[in-house]
Amino acid sequence: MAEILKKFSSETDPDVLVGLKTSDDAGVFKLTEEIALVQTVDIITPISDDPYVFGQVAAANSLSDVYAMGGRPITALNLCCFPGSGIGNEVLEAILRGGLDKLKEAGAALIGGHTVKDDELKYGLSVTGIVHPRKYVPNSGARPGDHLVLTKPIGTGVIIGAARSGKLSKEVLDRTIQDKSACEAMLQFEVHACTDITGFGLAGHSLEVAKASHVGIIIDFASLPH
């Protein structure tokens, strides 16, 4: 699919700072000399039996794309693929409440959304953020000699799985789905490249950075925090 999408890129537009070419976490479009839009969309199937937690994780997953670009989320649209029957309104409300609470935590405003009847439950958000046109952090800027810094231990998928089976405290889960503080810390340093680590895992996202930056990445697995 990535190869197909590249054929429809608009990267000949000089205001497209980040487009489809590098499989980055979000697109970046220059509006003025001081402001660029950061845009992303993400939707997932349930990863928790708790609908509120599912809403939180789905929202955090979408917001992380903006944070990975060094941006600040400002607005979001709900994307709801909800079954027409079989799931009570209280469950759907809890999903949306979880997403909204995570948006409030990020300082972003929910301004709308779209709902489609779907046999398989899915939820996510389209998020718009802002960043300075010369200060965004792409996945294509890695340089020889750079060090890979993880803002969280690996294994968030295991943690979410444990939460789903009731074997994890809410405190630990809340730390797992927090991205804002990591972005704020990153911006205090000269970071050349960044990506979030979600569905493709550490290996998959590292490969995307390597390809986009035309560098090799060596990972010492014994040194990975987990």
C-alpha positions in Angstrom: 0.0 0.0 0.0 2.9 2.4 0.8 4.2 2.0 -2.7 0.8 2.7 -4.2 0.2 5.8 -2.1 3.6 7.3 -3.1 2.2 7.6 -6.7 -0.4 10.1 -5.5 1.9 12.3 -3.5 1.7 16.1 -3.7 5.3 16.7 -2.7 5.9 18.9 -5.7 4.1 21.6 -3.7 6.9 23.5 -2.0 4.7 24.0 1.1 4.5 20.2 1.7 7.4 19.8 4.1 6.7 16.2 5.0 4.5 14.0 2.7 4.1 10.4 1.8 7.6 9.7 0.6 9.3 8.8 3.9 6.4 7.0 5.6 6.6 9.5 8.4 4.2 9.7 11.4 2.3 12.7 10.1 2.3 15.2 7.3 3.6 18.7 7.7 2.3 21.7 5.6 3.8 25.2 5.8 1.2 27.9 6.3 3.4 30.9 7.1 7.1 31.5 8.0 6.1 30.8 11.6 3.4 28.1 11.4 3.1 24.7 9.8 0.2 22.3 10.1 0.9 18.7 11.4 -1.8 16.3 10.2 -2.5 12.7 11.0 -5.2 10.1 11.2 -5.3 6.8 12.9 -7.9 4.2 13.8 -7.6 0.9 15.7 -9.7 -2.1 16.8 -10.3 -2.7 20.6 -7.2 -3.5 22.6 -9.0 -3.6 25.9 -12.2 -5.0 27.3 -12.6 -1.7 29.1 -14.2 0.8 26.6 -12.9 3.8 28.4 -9.3 2.5 28.3 -9.8 1.6 24.6 -10.8 5.2 23.9 -7.8 6.5 25.8 -5.4 4.2 24.0 -6.9 5.0 20.6 -6.6 8.8 21.2 -3.0 8.5 22.5 -2.1 6.4 19.5 -3.4 9.2 17.2 -1.8 12.0 19.3 1.5 10.3 19.3 2.0 11.0 15.6 1.8 14.7 16.2 4.2 14.5 19.2 6.6 12.4 17.1 6.9 15.3 14.7 7.7 17.7 17.6 4.3 19.3 17.1 1.5 20.5 19.5 -2.0 19.0 18.9 -4.7 21.7 18.7 -7.8 20.0 17.2 -9.2 16.5 16.6 -12.1 14.8 14.8 -13.5 11.5 16.1 -13.6 8.6 13.7 -16.2 6.0 14.8 -16.9 2.7 13.1 -19.6 1.4 15.4 -21.9 -1.6 15.0 -25.5 -0.8 14.6 -26.6 -3.3 17.2 -25.1 -5.6 19.9 -23.2 -2.9 21.8 -24.9 -0.6 24.3 -24.8 3.1 24.1 -23.1 3.2 27.4 -20.1 1.3 25.9 -19.9 3.7 23.0 -20.1 6.7 25.3 -17.3 5.3 27.4 -15.1 5.0 24.4 -15.7 8.6 23.3 -15.2 9.8 26.9 -11.8 8.1 27.1 -10.8 9.7 23.8 -12.0 13.1 25.0 -10.2 12.9 28.3 -6.9 12.1 26.5 -7.5 15.1 24.2 -8.1 17.4 27.1 -4.9 16.2 28.7 -3.1 17.1 25.5 -4.7 20.5 25.3 -6.5 19.7 22.1 -10.1 20.5 21.2 -12.6 18.0 19.8 -14.4 19.8 17.0 -16.4 17.1 15.3 -16.1 13.7 13.7 -17.8 11.0 11.5 -19.6 7.8 12.3 -20.0 4.7 10.1 -22.0 1.6 10.8 -19.5 -1.3 10.8 -19.7 -4.9 11.9 -16.3 -4.5 13.5 -15.8 -1.9 16.2 -13.1 0.6 15.5 -12.2 4.0 16.9 -9.6 6.7 16.3 -9.0 10.3 15.5 -7.8 12.7 12.9 -5.5 15.2 14.7 -4.2 18.5 13.6 -1.3 20.1 15.3 1.1 23.0 14.7 4.9 23.3 14.6 7.4 25.9 13.5 8.3 25.1 9.8 12.0 24.9 10.7 11.6 23.0 14.0 9.6 19.9 13.1 11.3 16.5 13.7 11.0 14.0 10.8 11.9 10.4 10.7 14.3 11.2 7.8 16.9 13.2 9.7 19.0 10.6 11.4 22.7 11.0 11.0 25.7 8.7 11.4 26.8 8.8 15.1 23.4 9.6 16.4 22.2 7.6 19.5 18.8 6.0 19.7 16.8 7.2 22.7 13.7 5.5 23.9 11.2 7.6 25.9 9.5 4.4 27.3 10.7 0.9 27.9 9.7 -1.5 25.1 6.8 -3.8 25.8 3.8 -1.5 25.8 1.9 -4.1 23.9 2.4 -6.6 26.7 1.4 -4.0 29.2 -1.9 -3.3 27.4 -2.5 -7.0 27.1 -2.0 -7.4 30.8 -4.4 -4.5 31.4 -7.0 -6.3 29.3 -6.8 -9.4 31.5 -7.1 -7.3 34.7 -3.4 -8.0 35.8 -2.2 -4.4 35.7 -2.8 -1.3 37.8 -4.3 1.8 36.3 -1.3 3.8 37.4 1.1 1.8 35.2 -1.3 1.9 32.2 -1.7 5.7 32.5 2.1 6.0 32.2 2.1 3.8 29.2 -0.3 6.0 27.2 1.4 9.3 28.1 3.2 11.0 25.2 3.1 14.8 25.9 5.9 14.9 28.5 8.2 12.9 26.2 7.7 15.3 23.4 8.3 18.3 25.7 11.6 16.7 26.9 12.7 15.9 23.4 12.3 19.5 22.3 14.9 20.6 24.9 17.6 19.0 22.8 18.9 18.9 19.3 17.1 15.9 18.0 17.7 14.9 14.3 14.9 12.3 13.8 12.0 10.9 15.7 9.2 8.4 15.3 6.6 6.8 17.6 6.8 3.1 18.2 3.3 1.6 17.8 2.0 -1.2 15.6 5.2 -2.0 13.8 7.2 -2.2 17.0 10.8 -1.1 17.6 12.2 -3.0 14.7 9.7 -1.9 12.2 9.8 1.8 13.1 13.6 1.7 13.3 13.7 0.3 9.8 11.5 3.2 8.5 13.9 5.7 10.1 16.9 3.9 8.5 15.3 3.9 5.1 14.1 7.5 5.2 17.5 8.7 6.5 19.7 6.5 4.4 21.6 5.2 7.4 22.1 2.0 9.2 20.8 1.4 12.8 22.5 -1.0 15.2 20.4 -2.0 18.2 22.0 -3.7 21.2 19.1 -5.7 22.5 20.8 -6.3 25.9 20.7 -2.6 26.5 17.1 -2.1 25.7 14.9 -1.0 28.7 11.9 -3.3 29.2 
